[in-house]
Amino acid sequence: MKKRWMTAILTTLLFTLLCGCSSPDTAPDNQSETSSVSIQNGTISIYPSLACLYMDELSPYMNVEFDCKIIEKDSYGEALQTLLEGKSDVCAAPLSAVLKAQTQGEPVKILCNLFQKGTAVVGSPQIDTLQDLAGKTVAYTPDTMEYTLLYLKLKEEGMDPSKIEWREMEPKEMNQALSLGEIDAYCADPVTSGQAVASGIGKVIAYPYQEILGYNNIVLVSIQSAIEANREWIQEVVNANRQVVEMAAQNQDFLREKAQAKGWKADEILLEADNFEWVWDMEEEYVIYTRNLASQMTQAGLLKKMPNMDTLFDFTFLEKNNQEYLS
């Protein structure tokens, strides 16, 4: 919830200045109580993408006893590594990367949902279908759901992903590479694909979803040691995340304001408006989709073994999530 105690302090100070009826020796009780509040801090590591567009809004929605710092990294991989190294308490990470980390022995715990869909395959004007990618150069970002979903979609359609020349690249580099003819296609997020469509650099040739996999993408995740040390703070993050997501999900003015602050053009992003969605909850169906994803990734060789689904999720934070708005 909004930090209403700040309003109380400002009101008290203004009354003191105008009326001259108070002095430093007779400070109001509520001011002294506020100043004695011990703030519990924590950190969230993110990659500043469309999925994390609203992250700087979490702190104002937290209770007065809590605050959070956002750590921005150059990739989702770096953001997740920051969490695994104990340098942050929570991370926004692709579900596929979280699954991989768990199979490598990392004590990761999925706390709640964050962002769904958000995957597009963009090709040059000469590329019309996924079948046209055979023998072509395709840019990708490792461990992202964009790459994972495209790889699995190719397998579903009977194509051999090894017949493609994969080129590792961050999303911000992809449109320039496509315009220069350095790559023939890429898989990326709605910001990148929207820019390509608006500028005529490329066109969306596929949204590589499968019905049995749903639309899972970015989740909020922590590790067991951080949960044990900072449970109350993490609960507050999950609570605030729900409130901000529900505010942002249907608010195009919010998207426009935040996109402009990032240097993005909202109209370009909104060309892909049907291909992204902020979501906070995880129903039983979400777990089924995650298990299906893990199974397909294992069969395709993207995971060395099947993750332990019994220890992957921590639903206690959603179970204790405050479902009432507090104004």
C-alpha positions in Angstrom: 0.0 0.0 0.0 1.0 3.6 -0.4 3.2 5.0 2.3 0.6 7.2 4.0 2.8 8.1 6.9 4.8 10.4 4.6 1.7 12.5 4.1 1.1 12.7 7.9 4.7 14.0 8.5 4.4 16.6 5.7 1.0 17.8 7.1 2.4 18.1 10.6 5.5 20.1 9.4 3.4 22.4 7.3 1.0 23.1 10.2 4.0 23.9 12.5 5.5 26.3 10.0 2.3 28.2 9.3 0.9 28.4 12.8 4.1 28.6 14.9 2.3 26.6 17.6 4.8 23.8 18.0 8.5 23.7 18.7 11.3 21.0 18.4 10.8 20.3 22.1 7.1 19.4 21.6 7.2 17.2 18.5 3.9 15.3 17.9 3.9 11.7 19.1 3.1 10.3 15.7 6.3 11.9 14.3 8.5 10.4 16.9 6.8 7.0 16.4 7.4 7.2 12.7 11.0 8.1 13.0 11.6 5.1 15.2 10.3 2.6 12.6 13.0 0.0 11.7 12.9 -0.5 8.0 13.4 -4.1 6.7 15.3 -4.0 3.4 15.8 -6.5 0.6 16.9 -6.6 -3.0 15.4 -7.8 -6.3 17.7 -8.5 -9.2 16.2 -8.0 -12.7 16.9 -7.5 -16.3 15.2 -4.2 -17.2 12.8 -5.7 -19.8 9.1 -5.3 -20.6 8.3 -8.0 -18.0 10.0 -5.9 -15.3 8.6 -2.6 -16.4 6.8 -1.9 -13.1 9.4 -3.1 -10.6 10.2 0.3 -9.3 6.6 0.6 -8.2 6.8 -2.2 -5.7 8.4 -0.3 -2.9 5.6 2.4 -2.6 3.1 -0.4 -2.3 4.9 -2.1 0.6 4.0 -1.5 4.2 6.0 1.2 6.1 8.2 -1.3 7.8 9.6 -2.6 4.4 11.6 -1.3 1.5 13.3 -2.8 -1.5 16.2 -2.0 -3.8 16.1 -3.0 -7.5 19.4 -4.3 -9.0 19.4 -4.0 -12.8 21.6 -6.5 -14.7 22.5 -6.7 -18.4 20.7 -10.1 -18.9 18.3 -12.4 -17.2 21.2 -14.8 -16.7 23.2 -12.2 -14.7 20.1 -11.4 -12.6 19.5 -15.0 -11.7 23.2 -15.5 -11.0 23.1 -12.6 -8.6 20.4 -14.4 -6.7 22.3 -17.7 -6.7 25.4 -16.0 -5.3 23.3 -14.6 -2.4 23.7 -11.0 -3.6 19.9 -10.5 -3.9 16.9 -11.9 -2.1 14.5 -12.3 -5.1 14.9 -12.4 -8.8 12.8 -12.0 -11.9 13.8 -14.9 -14.1 12.7 -17.0 -17.1 10.9 -20.2 -16.1 13.3 -22.2 -18.3 16.3 -20.8 -16.6 14.9 -21.6 -13.2 14.3 -25.2 -14.2 17.8 -25.5 -15.4 19.2 -24.0 -12.2 17.2 -26.5 -10.1 18.5 -29.5 -12.1 22.1 -28.2 -11.4 21.5 -28.4 -7.6 20.5 -24.8 -6.9 17.9 -24.4 -4.1 15.6 -22.2 -6.2 11.9 -21.6 -5.2 9.3 -20.1 -7.5 7.2 -17.6 -5.4 4.7 -16.3 -7.9 4.0 -15.5 -11.5 5.0 -12.3 -13.2 4.7 -12.2 -17.0 3.1 -14.5 -19.6 3.4 -14.9 -23.4 6.0 -12.3 -24.6 7.6 -14.5 -27.3 7.8 -13.7 -31.1 9.8 -15.1 -33.9 10.7 -12.3 -36.3 12.2 -12.8 -39.8 13.4 -10.8 -42.7 11.0 -10.1 -45.5 12.2 -13.3 -47.3 11.2 -15.5 -44.3 7.6 -16.5 -44.1 7.3 -19.6 -41.9 9.4 -21.6 -39.4 10.1 -24.1 -42.1 12.1 -21.3 -43.9 14.5 -21.1 -41.0 16.3 -24.3 -42.0 19.9 -23.4 -43.0 19.4 -19.8 -41.9 21.1 -17.8 -39.1 18.8 -17.2 -36.1 19.7 -15.0 -33.2 18.7 -16.1 -29.7 19.4 -15.3 -26.0 20.4 -18.4 -23.9 18.1 -19.7 -21.2 15.2 -17.4 -22.1 11.7 -18.7 -22.7 11.9 -17.1 -26.2 14.7 -19.5 -27.2 13.2 -22.5 -25.4 9.8 -22.2 -26.9 11.2 -21.7 -30.4 13.5 -24.7 -30.0 10.6 -26.9 -28.8 8.3 -25.7 -31.5 10.8 -26.6 -34.2 11.0 -30.1 -32.7 7.2 -30.3 -32.6 7.1 -29.5 -36.3 9.6 -32.1 -37.2 12.5 -29.8 -37.8 16.0 -30.4 -36.6 17.2 -27.3 -34.6 20.8 -28.3 -35.3 20.2 -27.4 -39.0 19.9 -23.8 -37.9 23.0 -21.6 -37.4 22.2 -20.2 -33.9 23.9 -16.9 -33.0 23.9 -15.8 -29.4 22.8 -12.1 -29.0 21.0 -9.8 -26.6 17.6 -8.5 -27.7 18.8 -4.9 -28.0 21.2 -6.0 -30.7 18.8 -8.1 -32.8 17.0 -5.5 -35.0 20.2 -3.9 -36.1 21.7 -7.3 -37.0 18.5 -8.1 -38.9 18.6 -4.8 -40.8 22.3 -5.4 -41.8 21.6 -8.9 -43.0 23.8 -10.4 -40.3 21.0 -12.7 -39.3 17.9 -14.0 -41.0 15.6 -14.1 -38.0 15.4 -14.0 -34.2 13.3 -15.0 -31.2 12.7 -12.2 -28.8 10.3 -10.1 -26.6 7.5 -7.7 -27.6 9.6 -4.6 -27.4 12.0 -6.0 -30.0 9.4 -7.5 -32.3 7.2 -4.4 -32.0 10.2 -2.2 -33.1 10.8 -4.5 -36.1 7.2 -4.5 -37.3 6.9 -0.7 -36.9 10.1 0.1 -38.8 9.6 -2.6 -41.5 12.9 -4.3 -40.6 11.1 -7.6 -40.2 7.8 -9.3 -39.6 6.4 -11.7 -37.1 6.4 -15.2 -38.6 5.3 -17.2 -35.6 4.3 -17.1 -31.9 5.8 -20.5 -31.0 3.4 -21.5 -28.3 2.1 -25.0 -27.7 -1.3 -25.7 -26.0 0.2 -28.2 -23.6 2.8 -25.7 -22.4 0.6 -22.7 -21.9 2.1 -19.2 -21.9 4.5 -19.3 -19.0 7.5 -16.9 -19.1 8.9 -14.8 -16.3 8.5 -15.7 -12.6 9.6 -14.3 -9.2 12.0 -16.7 -7.6 14.1 -16.9 -4.5 16.5 -19.4 -2.9 15.9 -21.3 0.3 18.5 -19.4 2.4 17.0 -16.0 1.5 13.5 -17.3 2.4 14.7 -18.5 5.8 16.5 -15.2 6.5 14.0 -12.7 5.0 10.5 -14.4 4.9 8.5 -11.4 6.1 10.1 -9.1 3.5 9.6 -11.6 0.7 5.9 -11.9 1.7 5.6 -8.2 1.4 7.1 -8.3 -2.1 4.6 -10.9 -3.2 1.8 -8.8 -1.7 3.0 -5.7 -3.4 3.6 -7.5 -6.7 -0.1 -8.6 -6.8 -1.3 -5.1 -6.3 1.0 -3.5 -8.9 0.4 -6.2 -11.5 -3.4 -5.8 -11.2 -3.0 -2.0 -11.5 -0.6 -2.3 -14.5 -2.2 -5.1 -16.4 -5.1 -3.1 -17.9 -3.5 0.4 -17.7 -2.1 1.5 -21.1 -1.3 5.0 -19.7 1.0 3.3 -17.1 2.7 1.3 -19.9 3.2 4.5 -22.0 4.7 6.4 -19.1 7.0 3.6 -18.1 8.0 2.8 -21.7 8.9 6.4 -22.4 11.1 6.5 -19.3 13.0 3.5 -20.7 13.4 5.2 -24.1 10.9 2.8 -25.8 8.0 3.8 -28.0 4.8 2.6 -26.5 3.0 2.5 -29.8 5.5 0.0 -31.1 5.1 -2.2 -28.1 1.3 -2.0 -28.3 1.5 -3.5 -31.8 2.2 -6.7 -29.9 -0.3 -6.0 -27.1 -2.0 -9.4 -27.6 1.3 -11.1 -27.0 2.2 -10.1 -23.4 0.4 -10.2 -20.1 1.3 -9.4 -16.5 0.0 -12.0 -14.2 0.7 -12.7 -10.5 -1.2 -15.9 -9.6 -0.3 -19.6 -10.2 -3.1 -22.1 -10.4 -2.9 -25.9 -10.7 -2.9 -25.5 -14.4 0.3 -23.5 -14.2 2.1 -26.4 -12.4 0.9 -28.8 -15.1 2.2 -26.5 -17.8 5.5 -26.2 -16.0 5.8 -30.0 -15.7 5.1 -30.4 -19.4 7.7 -27.8 -20.2 10.3 -29.5 -18.1 9.5 -32.8 -19.7 9.9 -31.5 -23.2 13.1 -29.7 -22.3 14.5 -32.9 -20.9 13.5 -34.9 -24.0 15.0 -32.2 -26.2 18.3 -32.2 -24.3 17.9 -28.7 -23.0 17.9 -30.1 -19.5 20.1 -33.0 -18.4 17.4 -34.4 -16.1 13.8 -33.9 -15.0 13.5 -31.2 -12.3 12.0 -32.1 -8.9 8.6 -30.6 -9.2 7.9 -31.4 -5.5 10.5 -28.8 -4.3 10.3 -26.3 -7.1 7.4 -24.2 -5.9 6.8 -22.3 -2.6 3.1 -21.6 -2.5 3.1 -20.3 1.1 3.6 -16.7 0.0 0.5 -16.8 -2.3 -1.5 -18.6 0.4 -0.7 -15.7 2.8 -1.2 -13.0 0.2 -3.4 -10.2 1.3 -6.3 -10.2 -1.1 -7.8 -6.9 0.0 -6.7 -3.5 -1.3 -5.7 -1.0 1.5 -6.0 2.6 0.5 
